Amino acid sequence: MPSSPIFVTGATGKTGSRITSRLKARGYDVREGSRSGVIPFDWDQPATWPAALARVSAVYICFQPDYAFPGALDTLAAFAQALAGAGIDRIVMLTGRGEPAALKAEAIMRRICPSATILRSAWFAQNFSEGSLRDAVMSGMVPMPGGDIREPVIDVEDLADVAVAALIEDHHASQIYELTGPRLLGFDEIAAILGDAIGHPVRHVAITFEAFHAELERAAGRTFADIVTEIARETFDGRNAHVTGGVERALGRPPCDFTDFAKREAEAGAWRETQADPAPDPAASPTPTSHLMTEKDTTMTPSLYQKVILGLGGVTALVIGAAITLFPAEFYASYGITLDAEPNLMSELRAPGANLAALGGLMLGGVARARWFAAARMIALTVFFAFAAGRLVSWVLDGMPDSNVLIALGIELAIGVMVMAAAGRGRHRPVQ
């Protein structure tokens, strides 16, 4: 057993979490790759890669958000070069069956790291028991495009077993394992099997790709919807309607059948109602799903433009708040306002100054952490528009202020408008 850690990207996702738990159960040291990890790792921040890969013996790659996204293949190529430069030759890479961008990604990895093992996966069975499709199943429907297409759905537990074997055993180098379940199933059959396991009717609701796209766009934005819908059109055209022996070739045993998967998940409570779950309603209106073979639900990853704008707001609030807190007399003197040092007055000025500085810090937190971005953006909008609104109210009630205050009003409005205008310029990716 190697003493060096095994690096698992997407360690909190569907596959990564299972791989991590299996490796730890066998006594392996696992370095969990995520933006919030002990050693942070971010696909969009190459500066985080060297520390994450230091002294690593093997790597599991689950690229986020998808190989079809703009710039994804360039990022993967750079990461593969980093792996080669670090001397890591035991690499296990997850891709999607039948996806043209995934085939390009595989070619890049095998050219730079020839010993890499490729896990070319079918559609996940767990898409029906975890994430947004679970809610659809709970409501009595499986809303999917693709008509009567048939898929050899795979249990992610099987995929995780194959990945672990490839990470710790010697004979999987340079292999391509096309991983499927043991039989083809249409979505009508999948719905019926789920209904039998859960104990209430579940039906397949056929939707158009246009409706699928519209729901994705509402949930995750136009770019995400365009790319994922195109992947669905490509992979739901019948090209994947065949079973392979990849699981058996890798593990020496057959894959789990979807019926057994559904029974197991039902017994484990995957579709058990909680207080937060609505009662199943098979007659409810069909709602397209926004979950297509992804590791987890998506979140906004802010663009560089959004980070700069929010960072500008955060620095402005932090600096002004700190100045008011520490040097109130000097700060207000710059506005032509003379203050005496009366303690009550100083207290009433320093307290909101400290509050403004703290809010500026929270805005900067949204620049550093994508999962905090939405909340930090709302804080920025509230702070700058509230300050501007207060100045406008004073203008109406107290008269026109001097030029310094008007400049401050203009800056506050400008930052608020820029933060608002920056909405939607990021891209969506699964939360790690």
N, C-alpha and C positions, 0 to 999 in steps of 0.2 A: 504494500500500500504506500503510495507516494506521500511524502510529508508536505509537499507543496500543495497549495489550495487548488481546487477546481473552480473556475470562474463561470458563473451561470448568469447570462444576461436575461432580463425580464424575469427576475427571480420571484416576483410576486404575481406573475401571470398564470394562465391555465397550465401551460407546460412547465414553465420554470419553477413554480412552487412545488409541483409534484417531483420534479427531478431533484430539487434541493432537499426535500424531505427524505427521499430515497437514499441519496448520497450520505446525508448526515446519519441516517439509521445504520448505515454500513460502516460508520466511523470515519468518513472522509471529511476533510476540512473544506468547507464551501465558502467561496467569496461571492456574496450576493450582489449582482450588478443592478443598481437602480440609481436614480438621481438622488434619492434620500438614503442611500446605503452608507455604511460606516466609511467605506472608500467610495465616494460618489462616482457614478458612471453615467454619462449622457451621450447618446449617439450624436447629438448636435454640438457637442463640446469636445473636440479631439484632445484638448489639453487634459481632460480627465482620464484618457485612455492609458497612458504609461503607468500611472500608479495602480490602476485597476488590474493591469496585466503583469505587474511585477511579481516574479517568482511563481508564476502560475504554471501548472503542469498540463492542464487541459481547459478547453473553453466550449461552452454551449452557446450557440448564436440563435437568438430569436429576434430578428431585426424588427424595429418599430419605426413608423407605423406599418409600412409595406414597401416591398421592393419597387412597386409601380409609382411611388410618389416622386415628385421632382427632386433630383439630386441624390436619391437613395443609392443608386448604383455607384456613384462617385464616393459616397460616404463608405459604402461597403468595401470598395477597392482600397481606400485609405486604411480602413480597419484591418483588412487582410494583410496589407503591407506592415502594419504595426505588429500583427501576430508573427509574421515571418521575421521581422526585425528582432522580436523578443525571443525567437527560437522556439516558439510553441508550434508543435506539429500534430498534436491530438486535438482536433477540432470537429465538433458536431454541429451541423447547420440545418435549421428547420426552413423548409420552403413549402409552397403550395402546389398541389398537383395541377398541371394544365395551364399554369399562368405564364405567359410569355416573359414577363419581367422577372419572374422567379428563375426561369431557365437561364436568362442572362446573368442573374446573380450567381447561380451555380457555376457557370462558366468562369466568371471572374474569380471566385473563390478557388476553384480547382486549378486555375492557371497560376495563381500566386501561392496557394497552399495545396499542393497535389494530394497530400495525405488526408485531406478533409473528408469526413463522412457526411453524406447528404441524406436528410430525412425528408422525403417528398410526400407530404401528408394529404390525405383526403379530408373531407369536411368533418369537423369535430362533433361527436355525439354530445359532448358537454355544452355545445351551443344551445341545446334545448333544456339544460338543467341549471345553467349559470348565466348571469347577465340578463340583457333585455328580453331574449327569447323565452327565458323562464317565465316572465310575467305574461307573455302571450300564451304560453302553454297553460298557465294557471287560469287564464280567462277562457280557455277552451278552444284555442285555435293555434294553427301553425301557418302564419301568413308569409308566403314565400313566392318569388317569381320563378320562372323556369318551366311552368306547365307540368307535364307528366315526366320530366327528367328523373332518372334514377341515379342514386349516389351510393357508393359503398362506405357509409359513414363509419368513422373509426372512433373507438374509445380512447380518450387521451391517456388513460392509465396504460394502455398498450404502448402508445407512443413514448411515454415517459420511461417505460421499461427498456425499450429499444435505445433511447438516448443514453440512459445510464450504462447499459452494456457497452455502447460505443465509446463512452467516456473512460471506462475503467478496464476494458478488455483489449487485447492487442490485435485481434484478427478482423477488426471492422474498418481499418484504415482504407481510404480511397473507395469505399463502397457507396453505392446509391441504393437506398432502401425506399421503395415506393410503398407507402403504408396505407392500407385500406382495411375496412371491416371484412367479414367473411362472405357477405352477400350484398346484392344491389337492392335498394329500397327506394320506392317513390315516396313523395311527401304524404300522400294519402295513407300509405302503409305505416310510415313513421308516426303520423298522428294517431292511427288506430292502436299501435303498440303503446304509445304514451298514455292514451286513454285507458287501456286495459290495466297498465301498471299503476296509474294514479287513482283510478276508480271513478272517474267521471268522463263524459264524452269529450274528445278533442278532435277537431276537424281541420283539414287542410284548406286554407283560404288562398286560392290562386290570385295573385296580384300581378299587374303589369310592371315591367321594368321602369316605366315612367312614374308609377305610384311609389315604387321602391325608391327611386331617386328623390322624389319629392319628400318622402319621410326622412331619408338620410340628410337631405339639405336642411330640413327644419331642425334636425337633431345635432348636426355637426358641421354645417356649412357647405358651400357650393363645391369647393375643391375636393373635399373628402367624398361628397356624394358622386361627383363625376368619376373619380378613380375607382371607388368601390363598386359602383354600378357597372362600369366597364369590365371589372374583374368578374362580376356576376354574369354578365352577358357572355363572356369568354368561357367561363368554366361550367355554366349551366347550358351548354349547347350539345351535350352528349359525349364530349371528348373523354370525360372521366367515367363513363358508364361501363366500367369493367373492374373486376377484382384482381388484385395481385397477391403474391405470396410473400410480400416484404416482411411482415411481422414474423411469420414462421421461419423464413430464411435467417432472420437476425436472432431469434430467440429459441427456435426449435419447438414452438408450440403455436397453435392457431390463435387468431385474434378473438376478442370477445364479441359475441353477437349482440346486436342492438336490443333485442328482447331481454337478454340477461342484464345489459347495462341499465335499461329502464327499470327493471325489477329491483336491481341493487340500489339505484338512486332513490327510488320511491321508498324503499325500506329505510334508507338513511335519512329520509325527510327532506329531500331536495325540493319537492313540490308541496310540502306541508304548509298549511295556512298559518300565518302569524297575524298579530294585530295590524300589521302594516299591509297585509295582502288583502285585496278585494276578493269577495266570493266569486268562484268561477261562474261565468255567464256565457254559455255556448251560443246564445242568440245575439251576443253583443256585436256591434259593427266591427268589421275587420280593420285592423290597424297594421300597416306594413311594419316589418321589423327594421331596426337600424343596427343590427348586429350580424356581421358576416365574417365568420371564421377569424375573429380577432381575439387576442389574448385577454384583453379587458375592455371595459367601456372607454370611450375616448374623452380626452380633455384638451383644452386649447393650449398649444405651445406657442407662446408669444413670439412674433417676429422681431428682428433686430430693431425695426422702426418702433414697434410697440414698447420694447424695452427702453429705448432711448427716451421716448416721450414720458413714460411712467417714471423713469429714473430722473428726468428733469424735474417732474413734479415732486418726487420724493426728496431730492436734494434741496429744492427750494423750500419746502415745508420744514425739513430738518434744520437747515441753516437759519432760517428766520425764527423758527421756534426756539432754537438754542440761543440765538442772540437776545430774544425777548426774555428768556429765562435767566440768562447770566448777566446781561447788560441792558436792562430795560431803559434806563435813563439815556444812555448813549444811542440806543436804537431809535427811540422816539425823537431824539434831538435831530436825527437825519431828516425827519418830517417837519422840523421847525417847531416841535412841541417840547416845552420845558416842563419837566416833572420834578417835584420835590421828593425827598427820600422817606416820606411817611410810610411806616410799615404796612398798614392796611392796603394802601394803594399798590405798593410793591408786590404784596401777596396776590392781589387781584390781577396783576399783570403777569407775574411769573407763572402762575398756575395754568392759564390758557396757553402760555408760551410753551410750557413743558408738554401739554397735550398736543399742540401742533407738531412739536419735534417728534413725539412718539408716533403720531400718524404718518409723518414723513418716513420714519423707520419702517413702518408697516408697508408703505408704498414700495420702498426699496426691497422689502422681502418678496414682493410680487415679481420683481425683476429677477431675483435669485432663484425663486421656486415657481415653476410653471403652475403647480396646483394651487398656489396662492394668488395667481395673477388676477382672476376675476374679482375676488374680494378686494384686492389692493386697488384695482381700477375703480371700483365703486367708492372706496375711501377717497381716492383722488378727486373724483367727480364731486363728491359731497363737500370736501374741504374747499376746493377752489370756487365752485359755484356758490357755496354758502357765504364765503368771504365776499365775493362779488355782489351777491344779493344784499348783504348787510350794508355795503358801501352805497349801493343804489338807494336803499331805504333812507340812509342818512342824508344822501344828496337831496331827496325829496323833502324830508322833514326838517333838516338842519341847514340846508343851503349847499351851494357848490364848494367842494374842498379845493385846496391848492393843487398845483401841478404834480407834486410828489405823490399825493394820494391817488390822483387820476392815473398816473403811471402804474401804481400798484394795482388799481382796478383793471387796467388793460392787460397787465401780466397775468392776473388771476383768471380773467376771462379767456385769454389766449391759451393758457395751459389747460383749462377745463375743456375748451373746444377741441384742442389737439388730442386730449385723452379720449374724448367722445368719438372723434373722427377716426381714431386708430382702431376702434372696435371692428372685429371681423378680418383684420389683416394678418392674423396668425394662421397656423395650420393645426389641424386636429390630429391627435395621436393617442394611442392607448396609454392609460395611467400605469406607470410602473410601480 
